[in-house]
């Protein structure tokens, strides 16, 4: 039925009717759903293999690479970061790497200038940590000068996913076979580490 209504000095026609609001149902899991909470997927956080810190006893009398020979357990894992134990005031750039024979499993370069004393980590492209395999983890060293002091041989504590066989050293850093074992057991020269995730 048509009627007229006086609005602001004018007669305006309008139609009687019944207004029925349309119910819009939000789909579950959509932004219109009041119970919807966006899911954020956090990047995986790696676990450090070595869980202890070396004593404050430093060395700088060798040029080459120093570290530890180790054997992984039978579980497949992924390396996410490499770590270096830094002495405050070091300024040289050193390399941390894991070798499987002559194959570089993972490698990272650390510019120690401005780094805090302790473990420092650099993310690497995630790479498989070979299971049930003998490997070596080392850091490069340069003899002389206080700008690159590194931890003397020390006993390490680990998460147990890999067993340290001995501390080790070599003048050449390109072949696992060139490294000389030193003290057997959970020993390491310098401070090199890695973080890993388990699928």
C-alpha positions in Angstrom: 0.0 0.0 0.0 1.4 3.4 -0.9 1.3 6.3 1.5 2.9 9.7 1.6 5.0 11.0 4.5 5.9 14.6 5.3 9.7 14.8 5.5 11.6 18.1 5.7 8.7 20.1 4.2 7.9 17.6 1.4 5.4 14.9 0.9 7.4 11.8 0.1 5.7 8.6 -1.1 6.7 5.4 0.6 5.5 1.8 0.7 4.4 -0.2 3.7 6.2 -3.4 4.1 7.9 -5.7 6.5 11.6 -5.6 6.7 13.2 -9.0 7.3 16.9 -8.8 7.9 18.9 -11.4 6.1 20.9 -13.6 8.4 24.5 -14.0 7.1 26.2 -17.0 8.6 29.9 -16.8 8.8 31.8 -19.8 7.7 33.7 -21.5 10.4 37.4 -20.7 10.3 36.9 -17.4 8.3 37.7 -13.9 9.6 33.9 -13.3 9.9 33.7 -16.1 12.5 33.9 -14.4 16.0 35.6 -17.5 17.3 38.2 -17.5 14.5 41.8 -17.1 15.6 44.5 -16.9 12.9 47.0 -19.7 13.1 50.6 -18.6 13.2 53.3 -21.2 12.4 56.5 -20.4 14.3 59.8 -21.2 12.7 61.3 -24.3 14.2 63.9 -23.6 17.0 66.9 -25.8 16.8 68.5 -27.5 19.8 72.2 -27.0 20.5 74.2 -30.2 20.4 76.8 -28.9 23.0 75.0 -27.7 26.1 78.0 -26.6 28.2 80.4 -23.7 28.2 84.2 -24.1 28.1 86.3 -22.8 31.0 88.0 -19.4 30.6 91.3 -20.9 29.3 92.3 -19.6 25.9 94.8 -20.5 23.2 95.9 -18.9 20.0 99.0 -20.9 19.1 97.9 -22.9 16.1 97.1 -22.2 12.5 94.6 -24.6 10.8 91.4 -26.0 12.2 90.5 -27.4 15.7 87.4 -29.2 17.0 86.0 -32.6 17.6 85.5 -35.9 15.9 82.0 -37.3 16.5 79.5 -40.0 15.5 75.8 -39.4 15.1 73.1 -41.8 16.3 70.6 -43.6 14.0 67.9 -40.9 13.9 67.6 -38.5 10.9 67.9 -34.9 11.9 68.3 -31.5 10.3 71.1 -28.9 11.0 69.6 -25.4 11.3 72.5 -23.3 12.7 76.3 -23.4 13.3 77.8 -22.0 16.5 81.1 -20.5 17.6 82.2 -19.8 21.1 83.6 -16.3 21.1 86.0 -14.5 23.4 85.1 -10.9 24.0 87.4 -8.7 22.0 88.0 -11.1 19.2 88.0 -9.4 15.8 89.0 -12.0 13.2 86.6 -13.8 10.8 86.7 -17.5 11.2 84.9 -20.5 9.6 82.9 -23.2 11.4 82.2 -26.3 9.3 81.1 -29.9 9.6 82.9 -32.3 7.3 82.0 -35.8 6.1 85.2 -36.9 4.4 85.9 -34.1 2.0 82.2 -33.2 1.7 81.2 -30.0 3.5 77.9 -30.8 5.3 77.5 -27.3 6.6 79.6 -24.1 6.8 79.3 -20.6 8.2 81.6 -17.6 8.4 81.7 -15.6 11.7 83.0 -12.0 11.9 83.7 -11.9 15.6 83.9 -8.1 15.8 81.3 -6.9 18.3 80.1 -10.4 19.2 79.2 -11.1 22.8 81.4 -13.6 24.7 79.8 -17.0 24.6 78.0 -19.1 22.0 77.0 -17.2 18.9 75.0 -18.8 16.1 74.4 -18.2 12.4 71.5 -19.9 10.6 72.4 -22.0 7.6 70.3 -23.5 4.8 68.7 -26.5 6.6 70.6 -29.6 5.7 70.4 -33.2 6.7 72.7 -34.4 9.5 73.8 -37.8 8.3 72.7 -40.6 10.7 75.1 -43.2 12.0 78.0 -41.4 10.5 81.5 -40.3 11.7 81.9 -36.5 11.1 84.2 -33.7 12.3 83.1 -30.2 13.5 85.8 -27.6 13.5 86.6 -23.9 13.5 89.5 -22.2 11.7 92.4 -20.7 13.7 95.3 -18.4 13.1 98.4 -18.5 15.3 99.4 -15.4 17.3 97.6 -12.2 18.2 94.9 -11.7 20.8 92.3 -10.9 18.2 91.4 -14.6 17.9 91.7 -16.5 21.2 89.9 -19.8 21.3 89.0 -22.3 24.1 91.8 -24.7 25.0 90.9 -28.4 25.1 87.9 -29.0 27.3 85.3 -31.6 28.2 81.9 -31.0 26.5 78.4 -31.9 27.6 75.9 -32.7 24.8 72.3 -33.7 24.2 73.5 -37.2 23.3 72.3 -37.3 19.7 75.9 -37.6 18.7 78.9 -38.9 20.6 82.2 -37.1 20.6 85.1 -39.4 19.8 88.0 -37.1 20.6 89.3 -33.6 20.3 91.1 -33.1 17.0 93.2 -30.7 14.9 94.7 -30.3 11.4 96.7 -27.9 9.4 94.3 -28.4 6.5 90.6 -27.9 6.9 89.3 -29.7 3.8 89.4 -33.4 4.6 88.2 -35.3 7.6 90.9 -37.9 7.1 93.6 -35.2 7.7 92.5 -34.5 11.3 94.6 -36.0 14.1 92.7 -37.4 17.1 93.9 -36.1 20.4 92.2 -36.9 23.7 89.6 -39.6 23.5 86.1 -39.1 24.8 83.9 -36.0 25.0 86.8 -33.5 24.3 87.0 -30.6 22.0 89.6 -27.9 21.0 88.1 -24.5 20.4 84.3 -24.0 20.5 82.2 -25.1 17.5 78.7 -26.2 17.8 75.5 -26.8 15.8 71.8 -26.7 16.3 69.4 -29.3 14.9 65.8 -30.3 14.7 64.3 -33.7 14.8 61.4 -34.5 12.3 
